[in-house]
């Protein structure tokens, strides 16, 4: 993930870049972010955080993140995308109970008394949830007391404009301009 911090405070730049990267890593979304631009103007106060995702988050079913094979009354799964393993196991527990799902190894599962077609269609992650988590993380990355926020979303680009004061048209325009530059991949 490329992080660019624009601020007059050089120490603040490094701290914010590190904080932002830690927050995104903590929620497991750092790998989804291609580029982030953080504009810090604490004297105004105005904060514009914009991210461009590698791809727009989409819904994931079990078959998107695991190989599925039915045998008799059991279904065997081999995880192919480890990021989604916890969500997949959680969904399988909801449907089949903890006793019905056996994790044989880190990547291999057995689901008893199940049908391959039923398991294949279980939704384990929605793109909308990923977007909400990333927006929430952007909000948490901002200083405390920042109450007024406006979010721009367009495909794989998310931009949050925030201030303690009333959001003025000039602030929103600056945020929209940053958002458009991120969308078109021009230097911000």
N, C-alpha and C positions, 0 to 999 in steps of 0.2 A: 504494500500500500504506500503510495506516494502522499506525503503530507506537506502542505505548504501553509505556513503561518505568516500572516501579514499584520505587523504590529510595530509600533515605535519602541516597545520594550523588548530588547533582545533577550533578556533572561526569561521573560514571559513567553516568548516564542518557543523556546526549547521545552519549558514546563508544559505548555499547552499541547504541544505535539506529543509529548510523552503521555500526558493524561488522556488525550483523545485515543491514542493507540491502545493504552491499557483498558479503557472502558470498552472499546470495540472488541478487543480480545476477550475480555471477561464475559461478554454476552455471546461470544462465538460468531461474530459478524465481521471481523477484520478481514477474513479471506474473501468476503463479498465485495469489499471496497477497492476500487482501482485507484481513485484519487480523492483527496480531501483538501479543501481550502478553508482556512479559519481566519477570518478577518476580525481583529480585536481592536476596538476603539473605546477603551474604558473611560476616557475623559468625557465622552458624549453622554452617556454610555450607549454603545452600539456593538453588537456581536452578530456576525454573519458566518454561519457554518454551512458549507456546501459539500456534498459528497456525490461522486459518480460511481455507481456500482458497476461491477464487471458485466453484469447482466441483470435485467429486471427480475426480481424474485418471482418464482412461479410455484404453484402447488406441487407437492411431491406425494406420490403414492408409494406403497411398499416396493412395487416393481421398479421404481426409479432409483432406488437405493439398495436393493438386494436382489440376488438371484433366488427364485422361488421354485421349489420342486415338491409336488404332491406324491405321496406314496401311502397306499392303503388309506387309513383315516388320519394320517399325520401329514404335516407340511414342514418341509425343511427350508430354512432360509440361510443364505450366506451374504453378509453385509458387504456391499461394494463401495458405499460412501459412509465412512465412519461418523461424519458430522451429524447424520440423521439417526444413528443407532439408538440414542436415548429416547428420542421421540417415538421411534418405531416400537421399541420394547414397551414403552408406556401405553401406546395405543393397543398393542396386542394384549397387554394385561387387562385393559379395560374391557376388551371384547371376550377374551378367553380365560381370564383370571390368572393369577400368579402361578397357580398349580398347573395350569394348562400350557404354560410357556416355559421351556427349559433352555437356558443359555448354556450350551455345551462348551463353547470356547468364546473368546472375545468377539468373533465374527460369525459364529454358527449357532443357530437357534432351531429348536424343534417345537412345533405347536401341535398338541394332541387334539384329536377329534375336530379337525378343521378341513376345509376344502380350499384347494389352491386358488380357485377363482375368487372366493370370498376374501382371502388374505391379500391377494394381488390388488384389490380395489380399495383397501383401507387407506384413507388420507392421513398422512403423518405430519405434513407441514403445509401451511398455506402461504403464498407469496405475500398476502395482506398482513399476516402476522409478522413476517420478517420486516416489512416496511414499518410497521408500528414499533417494533423493537428498535430499529435503527433510529427512527425519529425520537423515541424516548431516550435513547443513549445520547443523541445530539443535545437534547434538552438538559440531561444530567451533566454534560460536559461544560455547560455554561456556568458562569458564576451564580452563587446564590442571590436571590433577590430579583433576578430577571424574571419579570412576570408577564410582560407583554410580548407575545410571539406570533409570528406569521410563518406558515410553512408553504413552500412551493414544491410540488412534486410533478414530475413529468418523466414517464418512463423510468430509466435507471438513475435519474438525477433528483436529489432531495436537497433543498436549501431552507434553512431556518434563519429568520431575521428576528432579533430579540433586543429589547431595551427595558430599562426600569421605568422610563418615561412613556409618554403617549407615542405610539408608532406614527411617525410623520411620513408624509408621501415621499419625501426625499430618501428616507431610510428604506422604505419598501422598493423604491426605484433602484437604489444601490444593490439591494438584495436580488431583485429581479435581473439586473444586469449581470451580477455574479452567476446567477442560476443559468442564464442564457449562454454565458461564456463556458461554463462547465458542460452544458449540453452540446455545444458546438466544438468542444475540445480546443478552444483557443486559450492562449495564456491569460490567466486571471489577473 
